[in-house]
Amino acid sequence: MRSGAVDRFAANTGLEFTGAVLKPGKWVVHNATDLWNQYIYLQDVQQENVRLLKQVEKLSFELADARENVAELKRLRALMSLSPPPTWSRVAARVLSYRIGVQAELDSIILDKGYIDGAGKNTPVVTHEGIVGRIVKAGPTTSSALLLTDLNSRIAVISSNNRTRGLLVGSGSRDELQLKYVPINAQLEEDELLVTSGLAGVYPKGLPIAKIVSITHSDISLFKTVKAVPLASLGNLEEVILLQATPVTAEVKAEPLSGETASSENVEQNATN
């Protein structure tokens, strides 16, 4: 006891015992704290992931909508680049549906313009690519347009290079037209454009409508067999242009005849004298 060996032994023993007891407790507390913190962190990460997923979904819809707006803007710009012929004006219209009816007997489209907007019967329907067809039935706010590929479609045309006339007839197929009544000796070439002749009075003259793809001769017919394809993409129409004829108001001024002019000048001269 005088040397203090017993006290040092007791103190060291107590410290080791205390360390042996406290270290596992500290380890348990530390790991439990880390586990809890990781759980809280994972919960926050999960909530953040849910929020980010919702944001990504929202941005995806906005991106799709922006792409649709850009595509629509490009189509509308192309349509607005179409300059109407002289004495004609343009009205934009949207396509509501294709081929309605029990039997879908007509290859037609429904437009969101009616006779209130000037979309009367036989109004030409065009795009920047070419002729689409004409309106066959008009209501107050909607109308039905017959496509040029319909079997009932008949359009007087003329070739752009050789100026050969013919009648462009629909075949019922979206990618095939027939040019009829072309004489066997008429000049015509493949890939030649066909434009409206303006003879029937429905379409303005010079509008592009189709391109010739094949010309065959027959030994038993006086006419050539000519096939063409439409220039306008009739299968994916969304917006079109209606061409309306502008009324011409000509003011006719009555001009006096030469004899009447001379007489009036003589009367004025006599009155002056």
FENPE-V276342 format. One record per backbone hydrogen bond with DSSP energy under -1.0 kcal/mol. NH is the residue of the N-H (numbers start at 0). CO is the residue of the C=O. If there is no record, write none. Layout:
[[NH	CO] [NH	CO]]
//
This chain:
[[7	3] [8	4] [9	5] [10	6] [11	7] [12	8] [13	9] [14	10] [15	11] [16	12] [17	13] [18	14] [19	15] [20	16] [21	17] [22	18] [25	21] [26	22] [27	23] [28	24] [29	25] [30	26] [31	27] [32	28] [33	29] [34	30] [35	31] [36	32] [37	33] [38	34] [39	35] [40	36] [41	37] [42	38] [43	39] [44	40] [45	41] [46	42] [47	43] [48	44] [49	45] [50	46] [51	47] [52	48] [53	49] [54	50] [55	51] [56	52] [57	53] [58	54] [59	55] [60	56] [61	57] [62	58] [63	59] [64	60] [65	61] [66	62] [67	63] [68	64] [69	65] [70	66] [71	67] [72	68] [73	69] [74	70] [75	71] [76	72] [77	73] [78	74] [79	75] [80	76] [81	78] [87	84] [88	243] [90	241] [92	239] [94	237] [95	109] [98	107] [107	105] [108	144] [109	96] [110	142] [111	93] [114	138] [115	139] [116	113] [118	113] [119	117] [121	134] [122	119] [124	132] [125	240] [126	129] [130	207] [131	124] [132	124] [133	145] [134	122] [135	143] [136	143] [138	141] [142	110] [143	136] [144	108] [145	133] [146	106] [147	131] [149	146] [152	149] [154	167] [156	165] [157	194] [158	163] [159	192] [165	156] [166	179] [167	154] [168	177] [169	152] [171	148] [175	172] [176	227] [177	168] [178	225] [179	166] [183	221] [185	182] [190	211] [191	188] [193	209] [194	157] [195	206] [196	155] [205	195] [208	193] [209	193] [210	228] [211	191] [212	226] [213	226] [215	224] [223	181] [224	215] [226	213] [227	176] [228	210] [230	208] [233	231] [239	92] [240	125] [241	90] [242	123] [243	88] [245	86] [260	256] [261	257] [262	258] [263	259] [264	260] [265	261] [266	262] [267	263] [268	264] [269	265] [270	266] [271	267] [272	268]]
//
